[in-house]
């Protein structure tokens, strides 16, 4: 599959790096908690001129907090439904949605139907506790606040979603589903265009994406310098596209390993 250790990432690339895009759950967190090292690393990156953008399946309500309270340039949420960025100088939040209000509203009926079917047809499945804070998708919990489901049950949930005509992505804790022609990569490209005036292809030598699970596949497929924390190995049999690089440690420790490598190669 050709995944290289992060120690082999080119020094020239690290010196030219401008943006780090990173997943949140089980990429920069460990066992659902934010290590002190993660926040410290994000501060270090911002102070060395590297902009950090969070890319997550988490809900709009959480993303508003992240954008305001963390030293990040922005956040792409609900698997690409929107991005938020907070201007601290003028104290104003910018929210950019990839769907109109009416498009999101029309999809809600279908998501409600999927929710009812999953709860009645798949024993042990739950709806994510953060669902009330979502605006565009449905998050089905298979191990965060419920006992872990087996692969058969996860596949059954995916089958129900497909039967209802929705798109789905499997993360390390949830199965997210939505109606609409977008994903993390679509919103990622929109973010780049709005902030740099260039699409992804023109920015390949200046960005890296860091993830941990199958819902990061669109990024792993299209971004030249992609990386994953070591716990990606738990999902490789469910994936077709892999990151270019991988840490030797899991979750938050793996994120620190990746960031330390980049900063060292930049001369910090």
N, C-alpha and C positions, 0 to 999 in steps of 0.2 A: 504493500500500500504506500510505501515511500514516505512515511512521516519521519522527519529528522528531529533530533534533539535541538532544543532552543539554543544551545551553545553554538550551533552552527549557523545561526542567522548572520548574514553579512554585516560587517562593520560599517561599510559605506551606507547601507540602507539605514542602519540605526542613526547615523549622523545626519541623514537627510529627513528623518521621520518628523512629521508635523502633527499627525492625528493618531490617537489610539482609540479604537472603537472596541468596547468590551461588553459582553454579557454580564449579568449580575449573579443570579442564583447558581451556586456551586462552581462559579468561575472566580468571583472575587469574594464570595462568602464561604464559610466552612460550617457544615452542619446547621445551616440556616442562620448563622450569626456572622456579623461583620468583624473580622480581625482588626486590631489596631493597626497592623502593618498595611492593610489595604488602604485605609484612609490616608495614612502617612505616605504611601506610594503615590496616590492621586495628587496629594499636595506637592510632592517632589516633582512630579511630571509637569504640573501647571507652573511651577516656579522655574523649570528649565525650558519653558517655551513649547512644550508638547501639550496639545489640547486633547482632553479626554471626553469622549462621548459614550454614554451608557446606551446599550441596545438590549431590550428586555421584553419578555412577555408579560411583565407586571402591569397593573392597571393605571389608568390616567390619574387617579387620586394619589397613588404612590409617586408617580412620575413628577407631579407638581412639586411634591416635597423634595425629591432628589434634585431637581433642577434649581430649586431655591437654596437648598442647604448644603449641597456638596460643591467642591471646587471643580465643577465640570462645565464644559462648553454647552452641552445639551444632552437630551435623552430621547431616544426613539423607543416608543412604548407599544404595548399590546401587539407585539410581533409586526410592527410596521404600520399600524393604523394612524400614527401621528408622530410628530416630534415637538418637544417643548424646549425652549431656551430662555433663560432669565437674564435680562440686562440689569446688572447690579448698580450701574451708574444712574439710570433713570428709574430703577425699581419697577420694571415692567416685564411681564411674562408674554412671550410670543408663542402661540399655539397654532401649528399647521397640521390640518387633517387631510388625509388622502381621500376621504369620502365626504359627501355632503351630509347634512343633518338628516335629510329624507332618505338617503341611501342607508345610513346606519339604522334609522328607525324601521325601514322595511326589512332589514335583516334580523331584527330582534325577534319577530314571530318565529322564524325558523330556528333561531338559537334556543328559544323557549321550548320548542318541540324536541330538539336534540336533548336538552336537559331532562325533560320528562322521560324520554325513552331510555337514556343512560341510567337514570336512577331506578327505573323499573326493570330493566333488562340485564344490568351488570351488577351483581352482588358485590358490595363493598366499595363501589365507586362513590365519590362525593363531588359536590360542586365546591370550588375553591372558596375559602373564607374571604378572599379579597374580591369576590365577584361583585358586591354592591358598589365598588369603586371603579368598575369598568364601563366603557362607553361603546365599544365596538366588537368585543369578542366574548366567548364563553370559555372559562377555564375549568377543566374537569380534573379533580385532584385524584392522583393515584398513589401518592406516598407522603405528601407533606403533612396533612392533618388526619389522614386515614391510614390504617395498616397497609403496607405495600401490596399492590395487586401484582399478579403474575403476568407473564407475557401474553398468555391466552386472553385474559381479561382486557389488557391494554389493546390488543388487536381487535377485540370485539367492539370496544368503544370507537376505535378508528373506523371500523366497518359501518357502524351506525351513522357516524358523521358523513361518510362518503355516500351512504344511501340517501341522506337528506340533502346532498348537493353542496355541502360546505367544504372549505379548505381546512386542513388541520396540520399542526406541527407538534411533535412530541418533545417536551423538554425533560429535564432531570426530575421534575416534580409534577408537572401538569401536562395534559393534552389541551392545547389551545385550538379553538376553531372559530371560523368567521366566514361571512359571505362578502366577497369582494376580490378583485384582481390585484392584490398587493401582498407583499411579505416584507421581512426585515430589509432585504436587499433593495427593494423598490423605494422604501422610505430613506434608506441609507443614501442612495443616489440622489434623491431629492434634496436631502440635507446638504450633501457635498455641493450640489449645484447652487443652492441658495447661499452657502457660506463662502465658496471659493470661485464660483463662476465656471467650474469644470465638472464634467461627469467622471464616474469612477475610472474609466479607461485612462484618462489623463492624469490621474492621481495615484496610480498603482505604486509608484516608488516613494510615496510620502505617507502612506497609511498602513496600519496593521489592524487586523481584527482578531480578538481573543474570545474563545467560546468553550463549550463543554459538552454539547449534546446535539441530537439530530435536528433540532430547530435552528441550528446554526449552519446547516448544510448550504443554504443559498449563498452565504458569505464565504464558506470554505471553497465552494466551487468557483467563485468569480474573483476573489481577492487573492492576488499573488502571494502576499506575505500574510498568511493567516496562521494562527497558533491556537493550541488548546492546552488546557490543564490536563494532567495525567488521567483524571477520572473519565476522560473521553473513551478510554478503553472499554468501559462498561457498555458502550452503545455502538461500537464499530460494526457489530453484526447486523445492526438495523440501518446502517448508513451506506450510501453509494459514493459520497464525496467527503474527502478527508482534509484536515488542515495540513499545511506545509510543514509546520513545526509543532513540537509538543514538549511540555515541561516533564521533569522526572518526578515531580511531586503533585499532590492532588489539591484541588480547590484553591482556597486562599493562599496556601503555601506555594502552590504552583504559579499563581498569579504573581506573587512576590518574586519567584525565581525568574519569570519572564521579564518583569520590569527591571529587576536588578541587572539582568544580562544586557538589556537595551541601554540602561544608563551607564553601565561600565563601558560598553562599546562606544558610547558617545563621549567618554572621557570624564564622567562624573563619579 
